[in-house]
Amino acid sequence: MNRLIGMLLVLFSAAAAAQGYPTKTVRFVSGVTPGAASDTMARILAEKLSPILGQPVIVENRLGAGGLVGARYVAQQADPDGHTIMMYASAFTVSTLLNPGLDPKELVPVATVATIPTVLVTPPGKYKTVAEFVGAAKAQPGKLVCADAGVGSATHMAFERFRFAAGFEAVNVHTKGPGEALTEVLSGRADCYFALIFQAQKLRDAGKVGALVVSSPKRSSLMPDLPTTVEAGYPNSDYNFWVGALMSARTPREIVERLHKEINALVQSPEINDRIRKLGADPLSLTLAEFDAMIRRELEENAQLIKKAGITAN
């Protein structure tokens, strides 16, 4: 009987908290630097959510360990009352596998915001098609050099998925970030890099790189002429670089569902939809069940890829 009463009190307390939510400033925690795509999306949402929720909504940067510093704070230290939201990306399903200290189950999905395609870029004029690039890589096993923006980054995982699907070996150089990785290609020291699409578009249009395929599941609206890696003939080669909101698993469900509804509505609105596209991303709205299933699937797939590629944390 006492146990039943205790459970009822907990449920009543959670329901009461959800009904009065929010009661203070709501914070988006961003694990990347200001100006990065996911950080900018957090700021766009914060601006629009504030009048909807009736409280200030701000963005707080907590950097380190591929977003894990911020994620651990949201999951383990901040009050699980819905006032702290983690703006994360697909790195969530990689970083938690490479680094100890956070069980993925400690965070629950709230809402997806966008996908950011990556593009296989090469030195200008070196390869006309992706088939030509793969052919060159297979003809010289382990000779071609491919850069990425860091161990476990979307650019690294996109490369590994494509490499295994296409069946070639290459030297993988981990750099300190997108700028350095692009410099390796621009200088000719690297033969390939899966660049973020808004970077790739500008450089291709300026004639500074060749752009062969996109790694996203669907073609990008920003470079619709480029086929996906799957369309190019390499099954199971796509990598979905998503951006979305997560919260502590201890947050009352009613609050998670309300924020899911509000964020989804904003993402689907013409204004926010357009602003996301201008960042070189494609808006993404999934249900809570779909978002959860995507995370579970990625954790399984990335665990296999990490083992197969022998990837370890820095």
N, C-alpha and C positions, 0 to 999 in steps of 0.2 A: 504493500500500500504506500509506504514512504517513497519507494522508488518511483511509483506511478505519479505521486504528487510532485516529486522533484522534476520529472520529465514534463509534466504539465506546466510547471512554473517556468521552465526553460523556454518552452514553446510560447507561452504567454509573453514572456519578456522579449523574445525575438520578434514576435508579431507587433508588440507595442513600439519597439525600436524602429521597425520598418514603416509603421504608420506615420511616425513623426519625422522620418528621414527626408532631407538632411537637416541637421541642427547646427552645423558649423561649416567652415571652409572645406571643400572637397579637393583632394590633391591627386593629380596624375603624376606618378613617379616614372621618369624616363631614364632608361639605362644607357642612353647615348647622348652625345653632345648636342647643344642647341644648333639648329640648322640641318641636322640629319633628318631624313624623310619621316621616320616614325615620331621624332620629337616635334617636328612641324605639325604633323597630324594631331598629336596630343594637344598642341596649342590651339589649333583650329577648333577641335571639339570643346576644349575648355571655354573658349570664348562664347560658344553657342549654348553650352550646357548651363552656364551660370544663370541666365534669366529663366531658363526652364526649371531649374532646381530651386531657385530663390536663394542661393548662397554663392559666395565667391568660389570659382573653380580655377585653380592655379596648376602650374607644372613645376615639378621639383626634380632636378637632375641628381641622380645617385649613380655614379659611373664605376665600372670595374667588372672584370671576370665575365665579359660577354653579356652583361645585363644582370648577372646573378646577384651582385651587390644590392641593386634595387629590388630585385625579386625576393631575396631573402628578407629584406626589410618589410616589404608588404606582407609576406606570408607569415613571418615569425615575430616581428616586433611591433608593427603598427596595430592599433585596435581594429579588430575585425568587424567594424560597424558600418562599412560602406563608404567611409570618408577618404579611403586611400585606395587608388586604382593603379595597377601596373600596366603601363603601355609597353608591350613587348612585341616580339616578332618571332619568326620561325626559329630563331636562335634558341628559343625556349626549349625546343625538342632536341637540341644538340648540347647546349651548355649544361643542362641538368644530367646528361649522360657522361660528359667528360669531366665534370667537377663535382666533388662531394659537397654536401652541405644543404642541399634542397631537393626534397622529393617532389616530382612534378605534381603529385596529388595534393600538395599543400596549397596549390593555386587552382582556381576553377575558372573556366572560360566565361567571359561576360559578353563580348561582341567582337566580331571581325570588323576591320575598317577598310583594308585594301590589300592588294597583291602588287609587288614590285618586280616585274620581269627582269632577268639578267640576260645579257646578250654576249655571245661568243665573239670577241673582237680579236683581230690579228693585225700585224703590221700592214700598212696599205699596199695593195697590189700583190701581196705574197700568196694569198690563196683566193681563188674566185668562188669556190663553193665549200660547204662543210665536208662533202665527200672527198674533195681534194685535200683538205686539211687532215682528215682521218687517214687517207691513203699515205700521206707523207709521214704521219706519226707511226703508222704500221711498218712502213719501209725502213724507218730508223728507230727501232724500239729503244726507249729511254733516252733519246737524243733531244727531242723537242722540249722546250722549257715553257711551263705554264704557271703564271703568277696567280695569287689570290690575295684577298684583303685581310688574311689572318686565319689561324687554325679554327675550324668550326664555323667560320662565317658563311653566309649564304653563298658567296662567290666560291668558297672552297668546296662546299657540299654540292653545288651545282656542277663543278668541275668533276668531282669524284663520281657522281651519278652518271654523267655523260661519258667519262672515260671507261667505266666498266661496261656500260651499255654498248659503246662503240668498239670496245676490245682493243685498246692500245695502251702502251706505257709511255710515260713522260716524266720529266723532272718537275716536281711541284715546289715552287718557291713561295714561302709564306712571307708577306710583307706586313708593314705596320698599318696599312689602311688602303682605301681605294685610290687615293692620289698617288701613292708610291707604286701600287700595282699597275696603274695606267702608265706611269712613267717607264716602267719596264717594257711595256709593249711599244710605246711611242719611240723609245730609244732603240728598239730592235733586239734588246737583250732577252725578251720573252716572246714566245710565238703565239701565246693566247692568254686571255683573261676573260672571265665572265663578268663583265661590267654592268653596273646598274643602268637601266635603259635610258634615263635622261642624260647620263654621261655619254653613253654610246652614240645616241642620236646626234648630239652636238659635234662629237669628234668625227663621226662618219660624214656628216654634211660638210664638214670643213676639210675632208679628204685626208684626215690624219690617221684613221684606222679603217680596216675593213670590218664589216659586220656580217656574220654568216647565219646565225640562228638565234632564237630566243629559247630560254630553258623553261619558261612557264608552261602550264598545262594548255593554255590557249594563246592565240596570237595577241600581241599587244596593240592597243588602239594608237599608241604613239609611233610604232614602226610596223604597220600592218602588212607591209610587203615581205617581212621576214617570216619564214616558216618556223614552227616549233621544232625542237629536236626530235620529237616523236614523228611529226609529219615528214621530217627529213629521212626517216627510216631507222630510227634507233629507239625501239620499245623500252619503256621503263627508264627513260633518260631524263624526264622532266623533274624540275625542282620548284616547289611552290614557296616563294618567299613572301609570307604574309605578315601583316601588321594587325594587332588586335589588343583588346583590353582583357586583363585577368584580375582576379581578386583573391584574397585569402579564402581558403575553403571553409573557414569558420564563419563567413559572412552570412547573415540571414538570407534565405533563398528569395524572399520577397524583394529585397533590395537588389540582388543580382538580376532578377527578372525585370525590375523597373529600369535599371540602367541599360540592360540589353535592349529594351523597347525604345528608350530615348536615343541611344547611340545609333541603333539601326535606322531610326526615323531620320536622324541627321545625315547619315551616310547616303541615304536614298534621296535626300532633298536635292533639288537642282543646284543650289548654291554650293553645298559641300561636295557634291558629286563632281562639279566642275573644278573646284579648288584641288581636290585629290588628283584629278587627271592632269592638272597643270604641274603637279609635282612629279609627273612621269609614272604614276601608279594607276591601277584600275580599281575602282571601288568594289568592295566585297561585303556582301551581307549574307551571313549564314544564320540558321537557327541555333539555339543553344546546343541542341542535340547534334547538329551537323558539325559545329565547332569542336565539341568534345570528341566526336568520332574522328575528326581530322587530326587532332592532337594525339589521340591514342595510336592511330595508324602511323603517324610520323615517328613517334617514339619507337615503335617496332622496326620500321624501315631504317631509321637512322642508327639504331643499335646494331643492326646487321651491317650497314655500310661502314660504320666506325670500326667494327671488328675486321671486316674484309680489307679495308684500306690501311689498317694498323694506325689509326689516328689516335693520338694522345694529346692531352692538354699541355700547353706550354709550361 
